[in-house]
């Protein structure tokens, strides 16, 4: 495994971060399909009406759940419970990485490698599928870098 100078496993953080993203995406699909969130279900259905695929709707829903700092109003308020689930996943991922590697906050924050890569791939998919402007770049920075570094780091610090 690739290790940085502190002996922390970046490969482990990358794997855990990618798995956390995939688990969060699966939870988003469950939230949408089960109708737990009418807001997410409606948003996903709208993509189908305007020529987008269901996958487009799921990806947008998943990214918006994380992106409440950039979303205003009642729409954001309806997504808060789902955002807390995603933050908890990032926290647990950071704690798990720190526990396995024996590191602290740096080990926990290393989940940014995998999580950020998955967010980048999702944004590239959306840009290719839907077209658009540079607004998703800001979302990608918050969702793919800042959130996993902060919440994964906190999880790692508490365990390490």
Protein Blocks (a to p, Z undefined) as FASTA:
>chain_A
ZZdfkopafklmmmmmmmmmmmmmmmmmmmmmnomammlmmmmmmmmmnopafklmmmmm
mmmmmmmmmpgcjllmmmmmmmmmmmmmmmmmmmmmmmmnopafkmmmmmmmmmmmmmmm
mmmmmmmmnopafklmmmmmmmmmmmmmmmmmmmmmmmZZ
